[in-house]
Amino acid sequence: MHRLLFSKTADAIWTSHLDVMRIFQRAFLRAHIPIAHTQGYSPHPFVSVILPLSVGTASQCEILECTLEDKEISFQETQERLNQVLPEGIQVKEVYESSRKAKELTYLQARLELCYDSGIPSGASEMLNSLYSRETLEITKKSKKGETLLDIRPMIQSVQVQDHSPTQIWLDTVVCAQNPSCNPLFLVTAIQTYLSQLAPDFVRCSREEVFDKEGRVFR
């Protein structure tokens, strides 16, 4: 199996998961890089992104799987050709071959930037550290099937709270990536639920890295 490590930044963060896969399907075609196709009456280039990314979230560690069929095109050339045709904000950082199974991807490192227009509320860092130190941290998770209570505390491996500027707090966190999965933005939902006075005016979220269960970088 071949994999592409790519980033998704700038205006591209507003592109949906399905649209990203379509973008790569067209990019392989425009770059004249043959890849394996699906079977059936209407075959199309097969690409799969391991962890779907929420719209509005940036990432430096997205992983796409495909099968390259032309062995004469090097991984470096594949990267260069794709980057020439991909839209701004989506960039291939590495092309490689891997035998590791996607289910080995266990943890996700993310950064949440909490922005306060009128400045960080007094005592915010101490209150946030106390919040994420609780034994349980239940939030209301909304889905198409309705609302359910979810305890996210067991899915949070670590949280580091940092006053980055007079108007910004950074939360650097490592959470479960899958089985079960914890969207880093759930940490903001916890703030809105238990510390409404610290609810930020705006939030930026970015995936920084992915790891296996031993804490090694997953590729």
PyMOL commands that set and color helices and strands:
alter all, ss='L'
color gray80, all
select helices_A, chain A and resi 10-14+17-30+75-85+102-104+124-131+153-155+186-194+196-198
alter helices_A, ss='H'
color red, helices_A
select strands_A, chain A and resi 2-8+48-49+58-66+90-97+107-115+138-143+146-151+156-165+168-176+202-211
alter strands_A, ss='S'
color yellow, strands_A
deselect
rebuild
show_as cartoon
